[in-house]
Amino acid sequence: MLHVITVHLKSKIPSDIPGQVIDPVKGIWRTADGWAEGSFLSSMKRMSQALEVRRLIDQILEDDPDARIVVAGDFNAEPEEVPVLAICGNVEDTNNGALAARVLVPIEHSIPNEARYTHFHHGRGRMIDHMLVTRNLLAHYRGSEIHNEILHDDSLAFATDTKYPESDHAPVVATFDFD
């Protein structure tokens, strides 16, 4: 059995703070502290969602220590950010070697650095979509690709849904062989 958990964690767009948003379409805030509070709330929502995913992973592994698990989707967080790290459950973070079998591995590490991005913002590629797998799946893993060839910068003047109706995230594709 293969457990596939798809995620779409809260974006980094600041959560609404009543009375603080002058123009919600353009994202114009009344005060910097209002924007900061909205950003804080968004990060807390994203982190609480990541915690629930980690709890689900641990529950599956508690019932079946050999379970095969894939967690994939839009994490809205880069690899070194806490939501991704929380879901991975790295031994380096927990300082508990007994948890090594519960670590999830990001498959994007097999993609060259220059191509390792799924979103383009302010002229910079960001890896915010991930596929994390249990170690027992690595023996079956054959490779992955990120199809980011036509991503446009979503922060520029041309970044409108009418001009670019396709997703502003590149798909992450992985190949596994279970023969």
Steps between C-alpha positions, in 0.01 A plus 500: 500500500614851421374791710487826304436820692443809289544840657430861423626689802397861565671749272734771620243761404420674829171399663237771519512725802170693527547868425861458387459432127435808288480313167476120519537457122831690489608386848535852640525506878415792729797436734819297507399340830167394343692334215737338754209364705336361185829338397542353849149349488567350158823341621323357805223354281759344268692357795188356664409330173852355477470373858175319413668337200791387719254356753326308222835361379589390853158338544542302176852394601383407849246260346746373237870581549568386140233722343590667173405867514519784249415856603472727198364839406524870562673552835538876442831460681856446386699192607667666799178648639334349807183364333709284263741400775212408732350267241841347418575431869879501456708334771721812501200700619365252756842380625339158529658224292216263589278707268721444191251257342231772514697760302362609165747582224449783247546354152589842358856450624562286191428798272789737415498823705450726198177318407373449855212746520123479459403866531653822367458818707690832487753354258582203721409136462361351821445135588163509677339187356643175628476124489617333820527121526574243767845345474357161400385659173852610405588150375220539243572863411628548145511877466306822490450811293366848558327643194577868560593598144207738448460650846459876497582735786173529689608829661546700181256727321419217260395267778127494448272202482352636177838514327638184665202281595715190563641418840792703630644180651702243307407133537736264677500157335660189649546153359493187714543138390322239710580194284 
